[in-house]
């Protein structure tokens, strides 16, 4: 081959490879669902960033949970993932449950005041001073001696809670956290458990054994080289079963059918259809399905929570401060840089959902005031239209926007305050 032909061929191959690597235009306008929400928000929305809860989609997710968590199991609503009294009330009513899992002392006090008939299980071992504060701030008819379970993970924390009970002159219900393979704390051996159960048994006026809690999200989260899902789930249930068997053999006076044997979480709740040991199944985030829960075990669930925020400025092609040359190159190379918008607020733990093709502008930088996003032509966006994002998680993000907007059939039907 002549040198000239080789050079020309190599140049052609290089150009072809470059074209293959060039980004493709991704913009699409709102589909019918988001178009209707955009029109409703333009007419009746607050004209600021807000968080929407789609009640039709929420109903579908609740139905999926209840089809799985059947009697004799009980469904426990994870309050931290759904931190709004009206939202919790709606879910509890639809699901027919009064069981809550609370992770934060002020929220637990709110639960006790707003839902005086509820049963609360602490979702993590709280500092004993948090528990003390709960009793000090308790209002209403909620009776912790019957309705509150405190989670303890170590002998030392159990002794602290015993001292609290003695100081208050009351009896505390104790649920013991067990390690079923997550290795985030909790009792992992019968020797430690023996000492804790013996202390509970020796203090019947101050301590009541209420059950176990074993959280197992690692079952669906670990890479395949750690073991198959079936193997990891079987191992978790083996560990749980060993603690229950020890209780029944060595401390039969503490065993009764009414104990709370809590487990699961959104990623794993459906796996527990395969076992008959645990009787209390926790689910929270799956009801709204933020992006971190786009996993196969939740394939039946649909996204039910969206951030909506107005477009403040539609400024044309990408234009970076003092970098006109780089801006032209970026626009020429990437069609998704040919339209630029500034939205109201930003920097949320969320991913842009609609219109399709919106991207945070990494060259411009992040902003919590006016976030810069780019797209290829075709979004159809104008100033005062709304863009929609899906939260990556629910628990913290839902607290950032004030009242939640409950929508049904594309219309705002209620405003729901969040927990403070």
N, C-alpha and C positions, 0 to 999 in steps of 0.2 A: 504494500500500500504506500502511495506517495505521501510524503510528509504533509503536503498541503491538504490532501483529502482526510488524513488522520486528524489534523487540527480542526478542520471544519466539522467532522463527525463528532469529535469530542465536545466542541462548542454546542452542537445541536443537542447532544445528550445532556449536557449541563443545563441548557435552557429548558429542556423537557423536564428534568428533575426539579428545577426551581419552580416551574409552573405546577408540578404535582404537589409541591409543598405549600403553594400559595393558599391562604385561607379562602374558603367559599363563603359567599353571602348567605347569612342565616336568618335574616329578618322575616317575620310573618306577622300579620296584624292579629289583634285579639280574635279568638274564636267566639262563637255565639255566647258561651258561658261568661267569658270575661268582658265581652262587649256589653252584655246586659248589666253586669256589675259596674262597669265604667259609667254607663248612662245613669244608673241609680245614684252613684256617688256624685256625679256632676250635678244632679238635681237636689239630692237630700243629704249628701255626705258632709263631714265637718270641714272640708277643704284643708286638711292637714293629714299627716300620716296617721293611719288607724289600723286596727287589726280586726278582721272579719272572721266570724265563726259561721260556717254554712250549716244550718240545722238539718237540712235534708241529707247532706253527706254525713253529718254526725250521727243521725239516726241509723244510717246504714252501718256505720262502724260499731255502734252500740249493739245492733242486732247480731253482728259477726261475733262479738265477744260473748253475748248471751247464748248463742248457739253452741259455743264451746264450753263455757263455764256453767255446767248444769248441776242440779242437785244430785248428790248431797254436798257438792262443792258450793262455796259462797264467793261472790265477786266483791273485791275490795277496790274502791276507787282511789287512785294515787293522786292526792290533792295537789302536790307540788307541780305536777304536769298540767293541771287544770285550775289555776289559782284565781278563781272567780266564784263567789258564793252562788250567783244565779246559774252559772255553768254547772257547778257541782250539783245544785238542786235539780237542774234539768236532767242530768245524767243519772243521779240516784233515783229519780222518779221513773225514768224510762226503764232502768235496769232492775228496779224493785229491790234496792239494797240500801242499808243504812251504814255500811262499813266504809271507813275512810282510813287511808294511810297518810300520816302527816310527818313532815320533816323539819318543821320550823316552829318554835314555841309560839310566836305571835299568831301564826296561822292556826295552830292547835287551839289556842284560846278562842279565836274567831269561830272555828268549827263548833266548839262546845257551846258557844253562845247562840249561834245561828241554827244549829242542828242538835238540839238538846237530847234527842233520842238516838244519836249516832253512836257507833262503836269505833273508837280511834286506836289504831296501832301506830306507835312511833316507828318511822321508817329507817331511822338510824339512831345509834346510841347518843343521846344528848347529854351535854354536861349537866351534872346534878344541879347546878345553879339554875339552868334553864327549867328543869323540872320544878324546882322550888318556886321560880317566878310564875310558872303555869298555875300553881295552887294559889299564889298570892293574887293573881289577876283573874281568877276564875269567877264567872258570873252566870247566874241562871240556875236551872234545875239539873244540869249535867252532873252525874255522879261518878267521879273518877274511880271509886272503889269497885264499880260494876262495869264501867264503860271505857276505861283508859288502860292501855297496855304499854308499859315502858320497856323499850328494847335495851338489853344489857349484853355486853360482849365479853367481859372479863370478870374475874372474881373481885378485883378492886372496885370496879364500877358497881357491882352488886352490893358491896359493903357500903359504898357511898349512898346508894339508894336506900339501904336499910337504915342508915343514920338519918336520912331525910324523913323516912316514915316514922321513926321514933320521935324526931323533933316535931313533926306535925301531929303526932298522935293518931295516925291513920294507917291503912293497909294499902300497899301498892301492888298492882298486878304486874308481874314480871314475865316478859317474853324474852327468851334467850336466843341471840343471834348465833347461828352455826355456820361454819365454813363448809360449803359444798363444792369447793374447787375454785372459787373466785379468788381466794387468798387476799381478801380485803378486810381481814379481821374476822372475829367471831370464834366460837369454840370449835376446835378441830380434833379433839381427842376425848375419850371417855374419862380420863383422869381429871382433867380440868372440869368437865361437866359434873363429875361426881361431887367435887367440893362445892360447886355452886348449888346443885340440887339439895345437898345436905344442909346448906345454910338456909335455903328457902324452907325446907321441911322443919328446921329447928325454930323458925320464927313465924308460926302460923298467924299470930296476931298482927304482924307487920308486913309479911310478904305472902303473896299468892302466886303460884306458878300458873301462867296463862298459856304457854305453848312455845313453839319454836318458829324462827324465821330463817329461811335459807334462800338467798338470792343467787340466781344462776345465769346471768346474761352472757357469761363467757362461752356458754354452750353454742351460741350462734355467732359469736364474735371472733373466736380463735381461728387462725389459719389451719388448713387441712393437715399440715404436718404434725399438729398437736393431737390429732385424732379425729375420727369422723364425728359428725354430730350425734349419731346414735351412741357411740362410745362415750362421748363427753356427757351426754344426758344420763346414760346408765350409771356412770361414775358419780354424778351429782346425786342421783336418787339413792345410790348405794350408801353414800356418806350420810344423807338425811336419814335413811332407814336405820343405820347403825345407831344414831343418836336416839331415835325413837325406841328402838329395841332395848337400848341400855336403860332408858327411863322406865319402861314397862317392867323390866326384869329387876332392877336394883331399887327403884323408888315407886312401887306400884300404888302407894297411897296418893301420889301426885297425878297419876294417870286417870283420865276420864274422857269420855267421848266428846265432851264440849270444848276440849283444848283447841286453840288456834294453831294449825300447822300451815303456816303461810309460806308461799313460794312464788316464783315466776316474776314476771314483768312483761312489758310489751313485746320484746323480741321472742320470748319463749313460752308465752301462755298457752299457745295451741299445742305445744309438745306435751303438756300435762294432761291432755286427753288420754295419753297412753298409760298413765299411772293412777293408782287408787290410794296412795298414802296421804297426800296433802289435801286439805279441805278448804283452803283459803287462798284465792288466786288474785294477785294484784295486777291491774292494768291501768295505765294512764295515757301516755303519749300516743299510743296506737289509735285512740279515739280521734285525734287530730292529724296524725301521721305527718309530722315534720320530715324534712328530707333525710335526717339521720336514720329514719325508720323505713326507708325504701329497701326492704329486705324481703326475701321470699316467704318467710313465715307470716308476713303481713300482706300477702298479695291480694287478699279479699278486701283490704282496707283502702280508703280513698282519702286524698288530702282534703281536710275540712277547715283549715286555718290559713289565712292569707294576710300579709301586710299589703295595704294599698296606700299609695302616696301620689300626690299630684305632680305633674310636670310643670316646673316653674319657667323653664326657658328651653326653647328649641333654637339652637344657635348656628345650625348649618354644619358644614364639614368640620372634622377634627382640627382644632387650632390650639396649639400649645403655647403658653406664654414665652415670648422671645425665641421661639424655635420654629420659625416658619418653614425652614428647609426640611427639618425632621418631620414636621406635620405633613408636608406635601408627600414625602417619601412614604410615611405611614398610610396615608390615604390611597396612594397609588398601589401599594403592596396589598393592603388589607381592605376589602370592600366593607368590612364591618366597622371601619373607622370613618365612614363617609357621612354619617349623621351623628350629631352630638347633642345631648340633652343634659339639663341639670334638674334634679328632682328635689322635692321638699324632704330634708333630712337625709339619712343614709347611715352607712357603716354598721348596719345591723348584722346579727348572726342569721343571715337569710340568703337565699339564692333567687335571682330574678327568674320569674316564671312566665309572665306575659306582659307585652308581646314577646314572642320568641325572638331570640337573637340579641337581646340587650346584654351588654357587658360592662362591668365596672372598668373604668379607664385607669389602668395601672400607671400609665405615664403621667397623668394629671395628679394622681394621688387620692387617697380616701378623705372623705369629709362626713362629719355627722350633721352638718348644716345644709349643704347643697352638694349631694353626691353627683359626680360626673359619670354618665354612661354613654356608650356609643353603640351604633348599630349600622347595618347596611340600609339603604333605602327600602322601604316596604313595611315599616312598622305601622304607618298610618297615624302616628302620635302627633297631637297638637298641644299647645299650652292649655293647661287645665284638664287635660285627660289624665287618667290614672295608670300607673304601672303597678304590677302585682308581683310580690315575692312570696316564696314559701319559707317559713322559719326553718332553721336547721334543728332546733329543739323547741320545746314549748314552754318549759317551766320559767326561764328567765325572760324570754322574748315577750311573753304575754303580759308581763308587768310593765312594759316600756311605753305603752300607748294610751294610758288612761282607760276609759270605758271601752269594753269590747262591743263591736256591732254585730248583733245576731241577725243573720239574713236567712230568708226562706223564699224560694222561687225567684231569686235575684232581687228581692226587696228587703230593705232594712225594717225589721219588725220590733226590735228591742235594743236597749243599751244596757250592758251588764258591767257594773263596777268590778274591779279586781281587788284581791286581798291586799291589805296594806302591811 
